[in-house]
Amino acid sequence: MTFEEIRKLYDAAPFRPFEFILTNGRQVRVDHSEFMALSPNEDVVVVFEPDGHLTIDVPLIIGVKEFRNGARLRKRKR
């Protein structure tokens, strides 16, 4: 994934929540652009989480999962 692709997600209007998928399989959710920062050198993304922040090198991001209407798909109750 390129920095420009990440910037498009960050600048999207209206913003749609998404998850970064990292090389180790971890998924990092970004609920709003205010919870994320992009480095001026275009090599690092910082995601702010409730218990601190996570600094991610861009080459470690292998994919992204976007959510419709800002929510995850839920299983239907029976």
TATA-V953992 format. One record per residue. PHI is phi in whole degrees, -180 to 180 (999 if undefined). D_FIRST is the distance of its C-alpha to the first C-alpha in Angstrom with 2 decimals. Layout:
# TATA-V953992
phi d_first
PHI D_FIRST
PHI D_FIRST
This chain:
# TATA-V953992
phi d_first
999 0.00
-95 3.80
-63 6.83
-63 8.44
-65 6.65
-66 7.50
-61 10.78
-63 11.60
-64 11.61
-65 13.62
-89 15.98
-56 16.57
-131 20.33
-74 21.40
-69 18.81
-119 17.70
-57 17.02
-154 13.93
-124 12.83
-81 9.83
-110 10.00
-97 10.22
-60 11.16
-87 14.76
93 14.66
-66 15.25
-115 14.38
-118 14.58
-85 15.98
-122 15.98
-84 19.16
-160 19.37
-62 17.88
-69 20.88
-98 19.59
-145 16.54
-135 16.51
-110 14.23
-76 15.49
-65 17.13
-81 15.78
61 12.12
-123 11.50
-140 12.29
-122 12.15
-113 15.48
-114 16.26
-90 20.03
-115 21.63
-56 25.37
-103 26.20
147 24.30
-136 20.82
-124 17.76
-99 15.98
-121 12.46
-72 11.03
-54 7.44
-61 7.13
-82 8.59
-90 6.11
-103 5.62
-169 6.28
-145 8.40
-121 12.08
-93 14.01
-112 17.76
-74 20.54
53 23.04
76 21.53
-134 22.82
-77 22.03
-69 23.99
-107 27.26
-74 29.60
-79 32.80
-78 35.92
-112 38.88
